[in-house]
């Protein structure tokens, strides 16, 4: 292990924590330069942990709600919602600047603590001290020899029978492999769509919102986070009275959460009336972008008759109901019950440290590393763990094959 390289990596994350800590944790290009709001940032973490809890339930990976360690916590994006499931949650990170921001964001909360760890191990934590050890979007930025050492440590500090859950990229995909990997199987394209609020008449070019109940009639789980632009959307066409297509693509609403077989969700789709007066059929369908329409695969598509009226005032916009893609209800899925939290403000780095950063210059960068799945599984077994499930999570981006490993330490 190259300790000097590890220290350099730590300084890199210190700089990210000083310059743009929220972007350093969740690097959405549209949020670069301090554009994340604290509320929006933590909300993304709550959605992630809600999905994780569903994955644990799917894997029948129960856990004791006592103590949890969130490794590589950054400013607490996942630590904060994890704390709603445990009596005590500790976030640990290599960068003191990140930990300072996390503490200021959370404020006073006896259930949560944040600590700095500058070692390529977790020696400051006692063996068998956590019911759950969790890490996401962290090991991918650490050289593999150090990452595998951390995985060994995860099992050491977990209690007998405890869970160890971590994410790591396993390989780099080619463009062809990416396309093939993200396309859903043929039997996934089966839905039941019910229009709850059908419009009967609209002015030319006017907008309206249509509530649709979307049911998964297939044996395949519909993921809401399919990458590479191949996500699932609720959409619509405008047809003539004879069924001919007048407008192929109109509204879009991205599937907001993962839907398992037999589940239903209410979504709202904003549509725009055609520009020419007449009688049309509004057809609702689902599409996996760049893969195919559900209707073309044999899934039934509801249609409603709509009279489009001319208007001397030109284009009008009338939006009713919720915004495009909002969730109004879910059937068969427990809704998120994570406690809302009053967030503080991010700590501003001390003046001296900001000046030193400017003098040093340079731009902090993200390293990306692959840990082959066989190496990960070998370390899990050697560390006294059992792999319950490896989930293809797409967490590292479209070009990376990434897994979330759900493991249990042997009693």
Order of alpha helices (4+ residues) and beta strands (2+ residues): alpha-alpha-beta-alpha-beta-alpha-beta-beta-alpha-beta-alpha-beta-beta-beta-beta-beta-beta-beta-beta-beta-beta-beta-alpha-alpha-beta-beta
